[in-house]
Amino acid sequence: MPGYTTENIRNIALLGHSGSGKTTLAEALLHRFGAIEAPGSVEKGTTVSDSSPQEKTLGHSIDSAVASFDSGGFHINIIDTPGFLDFLGRTKSVLPAVETIAVVVNAQVGIEPMTRRVMNYAAERRLCRMIIVNQIDAPGVDLADLMDHLRESFGAECLPINLPAPGHDSVVDCFFNPDGDSAFSSVAEAHTAIIDQVVEVDEDLMALYLEQGQDLSPDQLHEPFEKALREGHLVPVAFVSAATGAGLDALQKLFEELMPNPLEGNPRPFVKGWDEAAAPFTAVPDPDRHVVAHVFKVAMDPFMGKVATFRIHQGTITPNSQMFIGDGRKPFKAGHLYRPFGKELREMERGIPGDICAVTKVDDIHFDAVLHDSHDEDLIHLKPLDFPEPMYGLAIEPTRRGDEQKLSDALHKLSEEDPCFRVEHNSVTNETVIRGLGELHLRIALERMRDRFNVEVDTRPPRIAYRETITAASEGHYRHKKQTGGAGQFGEVFLRVRPLERGEGFRFVNAVVGGAIPTNLIPAVEKGIRQALESGIIAGYALHDLEVTVYDGKYHPVDSKEVAFVTAGKKAFQEAVKQARPVVLEPMVNIHITTPDSAIGAIAGGLSSKRGRVNSTDTISDGQAVIHGMAPLAELGDYQTELKSVTGGQGSYTMELSHYDPVPFDIQQRLMAEFQPQDD
């Protein structure tokens, strides 16, 4: 039985840019409060969080990792997350598991691209946020300037809950006991600013505060403090040094006494039902209700099999609990219930609302699944996270003949683990393409494929996912007539095509009247049209964003068969498209490039040479900038190498799909010339 209640659980995710010290901070907290005997080292690969061979070699987190410690009746779950933008999917997937996002900022570097992203993601999901400024003891840090920059970037609601003492070897409390000297600013002024910010969300308390003309006690401020956190009206800023331990005790007190427990956080955006029938569902953190839990991580362990890590939002789970997965009708029994601690799984007797638990060897369980123990909770799902679109791709094939099935199994397991790792099969080019968020993302996937599944692959750049569409309305007609002795084939189709707005897809309209084409043969006409859609007309790429209306035709009572109308529909559609001013579209991507200031001009010129453009540039800190631009994906195939050369290895970039645009005339002519349509 756990020695704590839901009220004493704190779930906190450490997010931030790579190198901000999240893993070292987690290690310091685990050691300080007795969960581990000695703190591990990122450099030596001995931390609780970084347990995989790739993490130890890279010296950075690749997967999220859960660990916990108990202190004074409180149970604190810490989730360490990757800081590389390439692993943003794994980072973002932990958001539904916690009430609080603690954004860790490196005091030497300041605000970085990942800092901005995760602050925005947490706000979008209505999670409570705090900022932890780490490495306050590093030489030459300007903490006053950093504090100003945080407020400029994220709002005046960012207020110090403590301040570094002179010498930066400890911190001074600005909330519970505001007394002492700080390295910058005034402790008294910081205390007053926090109180003023908190009472703004409670009119009665504000009136009392103004009437008393003196400080309010922490007990009086607790509920409005939680409300201010929930509403995003307050973002506390704490100062620490994970390396020396400065500020760790104050941080623990902040976690326990001021960060929300599962009863106080904003409700998760659960929904019951689908489409128009969907309605909000509130999971109540009551141990006596039916179980509702959400899977936020899936990992493949060579010894334990599939490990699914989930957060309990409602009800109680024991090792013998029988649960359903999503809308599935077949239940599974947990068998064992575990508490994850890095790679280690520790047996649990029961899990209560707020607990983070794991089960193993349940084949049907998957990322984002909702687990429940009653069909009353069927159709419940969480509002989907908005993951970045994986755009960086490699075409792969097994190096060894006969490894096709092993490759397929490995890809399936890797895609189960990572919401931003995607596997596609292009039927036109017969390519298997893996897609991720960057070169590092796919390099790690390939290493895991080799090391864990003994599958080696050859890679090459994938064919660009061009599209075709039309720019004008047109009509098409085809009569299919075939006589080979005995019953023949006959079908005739008249149709119209017209362009739709970009992104509307394909629309099929049956406007045939009077039985010119029997109702049972209309699906055959649509089938033929869809075949032509998928194979392309002018360059071999699938058509998008058009409407096809079949309005007339003829049939023969004996010779009209499905195959005849499939052919007639396909040929009539091809004829119509060729007259509808068809064009080839190419994917345009938003690209975000982090670079030293000195390389901005070279990068802007490089983008221009690739038919791209710079939209804006943000200065971050220490001579670093983020360039926001747009370019055709076809021009960015080897951009990683070019950027490395231009920035001396200091640049990085991410990209996501923006939209599709027509290719230039010369490129369309080349693509059309390369296309060799298959004979029907």
Disulfide bonds with the S-S distance in Angstrom:
none
